[in-house]
Amino acid sequence: MTDKLIRVPAKFYHDHDERGCEPFCEPVKQSSRFVWLRPDDPGLDELLDDARHYSDEDQFGEWGSENRGICKSAAATVRAIEAARK
């Protein structure tokens, strides 16, 4: 491991995985609420871009309202990755 691990919400991580987004991040460890990733994982930029897209629930209209949990988890994923990169 190179640096401190990045802890992201499991909800968005698993949604990202289920949609088959690639390259995909390989978890170092997991719990029911969080997934820990290496900061040098080659799939981290894709996860961040995807999370940024889904983090604004207002852009999705009714879908965003119905899937607020995914959108909130995406926003938390963005914050976690960006904080680790500072």
N, C-alpha and C positions, 0 to 999 in steps of 0.2 A: 504494500500500500504506500502510495506516495504522500498523501496529505490526510487531513482529517476527512472522514466520510461525510457525505451530504445526506441528510435525512429528509425524505420527501413523503408526502401523504400517499398511502397505499391505494386509495380510491382512484386518483388520477393515473398513477403508475399502471395499475391493472387495466384501466380503460384504454390507455395508450397501447399496452401489450395486446389486448383483445382485438384492437383495430389493425394489428399487424404492421405497425409503424417500424421502419428500419432506417438506419441501424438502431438496434435495440440495446438498452442499458442492461448489464448483467448485475443483478443485486448481490451485494456482499452478505447482507442478512435482511430478514424480514420479520415483521410482526403483523398482527391483524390491522394495525393503524398506520404503520410506517414501513418504508423500504429505505435501506442505506445503500448509497452508491459511491463509487470512487470518483473523485473530481476529474480524473483523467480518462474516464470511460468514453470510448469513441461515440457512443450513442447519446451522450448528454446534451449536445447541441440540438439534436432532433427532438429530444424530450422537452427541452426549453422552448423551442419554436412552437411545438404543438401546444404546450401549456399556455404560452402567450396568446395563441389563437383562441383557446377555449376560456381564457380567464375573464373575458368581457361578456357576461351573460346577456347584457342588453342588446348586443348585436345579433343575437339569435332569436329574438322575439319570444314567441310562445315556447319554443324548444328550450330556450335558456331558462325560462321560468319553471318549466317542468323538470329541468335537470340542473337546478341551482347547486346541488351538492357537487356535481362534477366540475362546474364552473368555479366554485369556491376552492375546491381541491386543486384545480389548475392554477388559480391565483397563488395559493400557498406554495405550490411547486415552483412557480416563478420566483417568489420571494426567497425560498430556500436556496435555489441554485445561484441566484444573483448575489445573495449575502455571502455564500461560500467563495465566490469569485472576487470579492473585494479585497 
